[in-house]
Amino acid sequence: MDLLSLDYRDPIYGVIILFALIFIISTASYWWGIFKHKEDETNIKKFVNKFDQYHSFDDYKMLIRKKDLPTESAILMALTYEKSGEYEKAIEIYLSILKNMVGPKKRKDVLTLLGKTYYKAGFLQKSREILLTSLRLYPKNEEALTYLSVIYETLREYDKALQVLDTLEEFGSDTGQKKLYFKTLSILHDKNLKAEKKISALKKLGLENKIIQRKLFEFLKSNNLPFDKAILQAYDFKNIMDLLWVTRVERFDLDFVKEQPLLAEIFTAKGDILEANESDIFELNALIKLRLQEDESADMSFSYMCSNCKNVFPLYFYRCPKCQQIDTAEIETNLIKRGYETGSFI
């Protein structure tokens, strides 16, 4: 009773009020938290139940067409199907989205995604048609232009690919290497040009360029043409080390090989000659030391990393299969155990 009769001006009264308020607020917060948690669970169940009624892919398409599914969610679904290789389903989702979509900017983005999916599925003509439609809506679409150039490359329509690059150049893109690449392909695949003319045309483009060096070396090797000393003098042999590794030393002038330190190191590491004692390249140096000891237990393999997207591939590429960039392959050397025994027929 004495507690209830405390004067409101008493300090103890203020402390009691403070603790009472803290207790009330804490209790209210606790029960509010429980209420919100239950409400969230109920909302999630309702959301899940909403989709449980759709038991087939056609039901999901209908859901998209009725605008009951946000466009962003539908696109995410399509990208998931695309990543798993189910291109047909991804295409159907994009087509369903386009039926309800308004505005050139939004349609441009979905059309670009649709064109890329058609390309990945192998429908090049359809992909080209879709990407051109996207570009009519929004000409400054660098992604669509890039994939369009890839399609023209695959179809060997190099003149059209160069026209696409001209458009990209107008938008400020650096297309120097890409143009050089398509010009090189155009020369090599020109059926009206003889081998000598092709070699001469490539030399005029500039032998100092990595793409031309590699393409010309491949052309000479595959057509069993001589490796002209005047041509090879312009080469950076690091850029074709993997090609040299599978080329017989007999294809070269031996005196020229001896004059070029890296060539001598590569062919010594292969075991074709014994002209080098060491190398600044670790893998070559290790193999040279083994060869000098007549040890042939080791070999060298190559992998290729894209300097743009950092993906690694087992085969050389001029255009990265992942990011579609040109001239981004970096050769990586790897020491391996030789995969056959002495006397094997392999």
VMD Tcl script that draws the C-alpha trace (Angstrom):
set ca {
  {0.00 0.00 0.00}
  {2.86 2.33 0.77}
  {4.13 1.75 -2.76}
  {0.82 2.85 -4.30}
  {0.76 5.95 -2.16}
  {4.07 7.23 -3.46}
  {3.99 10.84 -4.54}
  {4.53 11.24 -8.32}
  {7.37 13.63 -7.51}
  {9.23 10.89 -5.67}
  {12.28 9.60 -7.67}
  {11.24 6.00 -7.01}
  {7.96 6.68 -8.81}
  {9.82 7.67 -11.99}
  {11.95 4.51 -11.88}
  {8.84 2.33 -11.54}
  {7.18 4.03 -14.50}
  {10.35 3.58 -16.61}
  {10.56 -0.15 -15.90}
  {6.85 -0.54 -16.53}
  {7.19 1.11 -19.95}
  {10.18 -1.08 -20.83}
  {8.22 -4.21 -19.87}
  {5.18 -3.15 -21.91}
  {7.27 -2.28 -25.00}
  {9.30 -5.50 -24.78}
  {6.18 -7.63 -24.42}
  {4.47 -5.85 -27.28}
  {7.55 -6.26 -29.52}
  {7.77 -9.96 -28.68}
  {4.16 -10.69 -29.55}
  {4.33 -8.47 -32.65}
  {7.35 -10.46 -33.82}
  {5.45 -13.74 -33.38}
  {2.47 -12.30 -35.25}
  {4.63 -11.08 -38.18}
  {6.43 -14.40 -38.38}
  {3.15 -16.27 -38.65}
  {1.87 -13.75 -41.18}
  {5.01 -14.20 -43.31}
  {4.65 -17.97 -43.18}
  {1.03 -17.68 -44.24}
  {1.95 -15.41 -47.16}
  {4.69 -17.80 -48.31}
  {2.28 -20.74 -48.18}
  {-0.26 -18.77 -50.19}
  {2.43 -17.91 -52.76}
  {3.57 -21.53 -53.04}
  {-0.02 -22.78 -53.24}
  {-0.65 -20.29 -56.04}
  {1.98 -22.05 -58.15}
  {1.11 -25.56 -57.01}
  {-1.98 -25.43 -59.19}
  {0.26 -25.27 -62.30}
  {1.40 -28.79 -63.02}
  {2.76 -28.38 -66.55}
  {4.95 -26.03 -68.54}
  {1.90 -24.87 -70.54}
  {0.30 -23.71 -67.27}
  {3.32 -21.52 -66.58}
  {3.13 -20.06 -70.10}
  {-0.52 -19.23 -69.50}
  {0.44 -17.62 -66.20}
  {2.92 -15.38 -68.03}
  {0.42 -14.44 -70.73}
  {-2.16 -13.47 -68.11}
  {0.48 -11.22 -66.50}
  {0.09 -13.09 -63.20}
  {3.86 -13.63 -63.12}
  {6.22 -10.60 -63.05}
  {8.31 -10.19 -66.19}
  {11.53 -10.31 -64.18}
  {10.57 -13.69 -62.71}
  {9.62 -15.04 -66.13}
  {12.98 -13.94 -67.59}
  {14.80 -15.56 -64.67}
  {12.89 -18.79 -65.36}
  {13.87 -18.61 -69.04}
  {17.54 -18.03 -68.18}
  {17.43 -21.05 -65.87}
  {16.06 -23.25 -68.65}
  {18.66 -21.85 -71.05}
  {21.51 -22.58 -68.66}
  {20.36 -26.19 -68.31}
  {20.22 -26.56 -72.10}
  {16.42 -26.57 -72.38}
  {16.43 -23.94 -75.11}
  {12.96 -24.78 -76.41}
  {11.34 -23.94 -73.08}
  {13.38 -20.75 -72.73}
  {12.29 -19.68 -76.23}
  {8.63 -20.34 -75.44}
  {8.85 -18.23 -72.28}
  {10.42 -15.30 -74.16}
  {7.71 -15.55 -76.83}
  {5.02 -15.54 -74.11}
  {6.57 -12.44 -72.53}
  {6.69 -10.62 -75.87}
  {2.96 -11.11 -76.46}
  {2.14 -8.83 -73.51}
  {5.10 -6.49 -73.58}
  {4.82 -2.89 -74.77}
  {7.51 -0.28 -75.36}
  {10.47 -0.63 -77.76}
  {13.12 -0.56 -75.02}
  {11.65 -3.50 -73.09}
  {10.88 -5.47 -76.24}
  {14.44 -4.85 -77.45}
  {15.92 -6.51 -74.35}
  {13.70 -9.59 -74.57}
  {14.23 -9.90 -78.33}
  {17.99 -9.83 -77.74}
  {17.72 -12.61 -75.16}
  {15.51 -14.57 -77.56}
  {18.00 -14.11 -80.41}
  {20.89 -15.31 -78.23}
  {18.90 -18.38 -77.19}
  {18.09 -19.24 -80.81}
  {21.81 -18.91 -81.57}
  {22.81 -21.24 -78.72}
  {20.17 -23.72 -79.85}
  {21.74 -23.73 -83.33}
  {18.98 -21.87 -85.22}
  {21.26 -19.32 -86.86}
  {18.83 -17.94 -89.46}
  {16.09 -17.51 -86.86}
  {18.55 -15.88 -84.47}
  {19.66 -13.44 -87.15}
  {16.04 -12.52 -87.91}
  {15.25 -11.87 -84.23}
  {18.41 -9.83 -83.62}
  {17.74 -7.68 -86.70}
  {14.22 -7.03 -85.37}
  {15.73 -5.99 -82.04}
  {18.10 -3.61 -83.82}
  {15.24 -2.00 -85.74}
  {13.64 -1.15 -82.41}
  {16.86 0.12 -80.87}
  {19.86 0.42 -83.25}
  {22.38 1.14 -80.51}
  {22.32 -2.40 -79.14}
  {25.92 -3.56 -78.89}
  {25.06 -7.01 -77.55}
  {22.76 -7.75 -80.48}
  {25.37 -6.44 -82.93}
  {28.07 -8.62 -81.35}
  {25.98 -11.78 -81.67}
  {24.99 -10.81 -85.18}
  {28.67 -10.65 -86.14}
  {29.15 -14.10 -84.56}
  {26.31 -15.49 -86.69}
  {27.75 -14.00 -89.88}
  {31.12 -15.50 -88.95}
  {29.55 -18.94 -88.53}
  {27.74 -18.56 -91.87}
  {31.02 -17.32 -93.43}
  {29.35 -14.09 -94.53}
  {32.39 -12.02 -93.67}
  {31.41 -8.93 -95.66}
  {28.21 -8.63 -93.62}
  {30.18 -9.18 -90.42}
  {32.43 -6.26 -91.38}
  {29.35 -4.09 -91.98}
  {28.18 -4.91 -88.45}
  {31.59 -3.89 -87.12}
  {31.30 -0.58 -88.97}
  {28.08 0.05 -87.05}
  {29.72 -0.88 -83.74}
  {32.59 1.48 -84.56}
  {30.12 4.34 -85.00}
  {28.96 3.69 -81.43}
  {32.52 4.06 -80.14}
  {33.55 0.39 -79.91}
  {37.14 -0.61 -80.67}
  {36.79 -2.92 -83.67}
  {40.38 -2.96 -84.98}
  {41.23 -6.56 -84.07}
  {37.78 -7.80 -85.00}
  {38.01 -6.28 -88.48}
  {41.46 -7.76 -88.96}
  {40.11 -11.15 -87.92}
  {37.25 -11.09 -90.43}
  {39.51 -9.82 -93.20}
  {41.87 -12.72 -92.48}
  {39.01 -15.23 -92.61}
  {37.70 -13.66 -95.81}
  {41.08 -14.14 -97.50}
  {41.60 -17.72 -96.30}
  {38.09 -18.84 -97.35}
  {38.13 -17.12 -100.74}
  {37.88 -19.99 -103.22}
  {38.97 -17.75 -106.08}
  {42.38 -17.07 -104.53}
  {45.30 -19.46 -104.93}
  {47.57 -20.26 -102.02}
  {50.29 -17.82 -103.11}
  {47.75 -15.00 -103.38}
  {46.36 -15.77 -99.95}
  {49.82 -15.71 -98.38}
  {50.62 -12.43 -100.11}
  {47.32 -10.86 -98.98}
  {47.90 -11.92 -95.37}
  {51.41 -10.49 -95.43}
  {49.97 -7.16 -96.56}
  {47.58 -7.15 -93.58}
  {50.61 -7.27 -91.28}
  {52.61 -10.27 -90.09}
  {53.25 -8.60 -86.76}
  {49.66 -9.34 -85.71}
  {49.08 -12.45 -83.54}
  {45.90 -13.49 -85.36}
  {47.56 -13.35 -88.78}
  {50.68 -15.15 -87.54}
  {48.66 -18.03 -86.18}
  {46.20 -18.27 -89.08}
  {49.02 -18.19 -91.63}
  {51.00 -20.85 -89.77}
  {47.92 -23.08 -89.62}
  {47.32 -22.52 -93.33}
  {50.90 -23.42 -94.28}
  {50.89 -26.48 -92.03}
  {47.53 -27.87 -93.15}
  {48.38 -27.39 -96.84}
  {51.89 -28.83 -96.43}
  {53.45 -25.62 -97.70}
  {57.03 -24.59 -96.82}
  {57.63 -22.35 -93.82}
  {59.33 -19.43 -95.49}
  {62.20 -18.08 -93.42}
  {61.28 -14.51 -94.43}
  {57.80 -15.03 -92.97}
  {58.91 -16.74 -89.75}
  {61.37 -13.96 -88.91}
  {58.41 -11.71 -88.06}
  {56.90 -14.24 -85.64}
  {56.62 -14.17 -81.87}
  {56.99 -17.91 -81.34}
  {55.39 -17.82 -77.89}
  {52.07 -17.18 -79.60}
  {52.28 -20.42 -81.58}
  {54.17 -22.62 -79.10}
  {51.35 -25.18 -79.07}
  {51.40 -25.38 -82.88}
  {55.18 -25.80 -82.93}
  {54.86 -28.61 -80.39}
  {52.91 -30.71 -82.91}
  {55.03 -29.78 -85.93}
  {58.04 -31.80 -87.04}
  {61.37 -30.00 -86.96}
  {62.06 -31.35 -90.47}
  {59.51 -28.82 -91.78}
  {61.93 -26.00 -90.90}
  {65.34 -24.92 -92.04}
  {67.58 -26.36 -89.31}
  {70.03 -23.45 -89.42}
  {67.14 -21.05 -88.89}
  {65.93 -23.11 -85.90}
  {69.39 -22.94 -84.34}
  {69.49 -19.16 -84.84}
  {66.18 -18.64 -83.00}
  {66.65 -19.31 -79.25}
  {63.01 -20.11 -78.50}
  {62.70 -22.43 -81.49}
  {65.85 -24.26 -80.40}
  {64.46 -24.56 -76.85}
  {61.07 -25.87 -78.03}
  {62.50 -28.54 -80.35}
  {65.09 -29.56 -77.77}
  {62.34 -29.92 -75.16}
  {60.43 -32.06 -77.66}
  {63.48 -34.24 -78.13}
  {63.85 -33.52 -81.85}
  {67.26 -31.86 -81.52}
  {69.82 -31.09 -78.84}
  {70.65 -27.42 -79.35}
  {69.57 -25.74 -76.07}
  {70.80 -26.25 -72.53}
  {68.16 -24.24 -70.68}
  {65.16 -21.95 -71.06}
  {63.60 -19.02 -69.22}
  {60.24 -20.79 -69.54}
  {59.96 -23.16 -66.58}
  {58.21 -26.03 -68.40}
  {60.62 -25.92 -71.33}
  {63.60 -25.73 -68.98}
  {62.43 -28.80 -67.04}
  {61.90 -30.80 -70.23}
  {65.28 -29.74 -71.66}
  {67.04 -30.95 -68.50}
  {65.21 -34.26 -68.75}
  {66.02 -34.64 -72.46}
  {69.72 -34.00 -71.76}
  {69.53 -36.89 -69.31}
  {67.79 -39.01 -71.95}
  {64.68 -39.06 -69.79}
  {61.48 -39.04 -71.88}
  {59.02 -39.57 -69.04}
  {57.52 -36.07 -69.25}
  {55.64 -34.13 -71.88}
  {53.83 -30.83 -72.21}
  {50.14 -30.04 -72.67}
  {48.38 -26.78 -73.34}
  {45.24 -25.04 -72.13}
  {43.83 -21.67 -73.13}
  {42.46 -18.96 -70.86}
  {40.31 -16.07 -72.05}
  {41.87 -12.85 -70.78}
  {38.43 -11.23 -70.77}
  {36.16 -13.68 -68.90}
  {38.95 -15.88 -67.38}
  {37.35 -19.14 -68.54}
  {39.78 -21.92 -69.47}
  {39.31 -24.20 -72.49}
  {41.19 -27.28 -73.75}
  {41.29 -26.06 -77.36}
  {42.59 -22.85 -78.87}
  {39.98 -20.27 -79.84}
  {40.04 -17.07 -81.85}
  {36.68 -16.05 -80.43}
  {35.94 -16.97 -76.83}
  {33.07 -19.51 -76.71}
  {31.83 -17.92 -73.50}
  {32.04 -14.13 -73.86}
  {32.40 -13.99 -77.69}
  {35.43 -11.67 -77.53}
  {38.09 -11.99 -80.22}
  {41.84 -12.50 -79.72}
  {41.67 -13.06 -75.96}
  {43.22 -16.56 -75.81}
  {46.30 -16.88 -73.61}
  {48.35 -20.08 -73.91}
  {49.07 -21.87 -70.63}
  {51.72 -24.59 -70.57}
  {51.51 -27.63 -68.29}
  {54.03 -30.36 -67.51}
  {52.48 -33.82 -67.70}
  {53.61 -37.41 -67.45}
  {54.04 -38.98 -70.87}
  {50.95 -41.03 -71.58}
  {52.56 -44.04 -73.20}
  {55.35 -46.47 -72.50}
  {58.46 -47.08 -74.53}
  {57.67 -49.38 -77.42}
  {54.01 -48.45 -77.53}
  {52.34 -48.15 -80.94}
  {50.37 -45.06 -79.81}
}
mol new
graphics top color blue
foreach p $ca { graphics top sphere $p radius 0.5 }
foreach p [lrange $ca 0 end-1] q [lrange $ca 1 end] { graphics top cylinder $p $q radius 0.2 }
display resetview
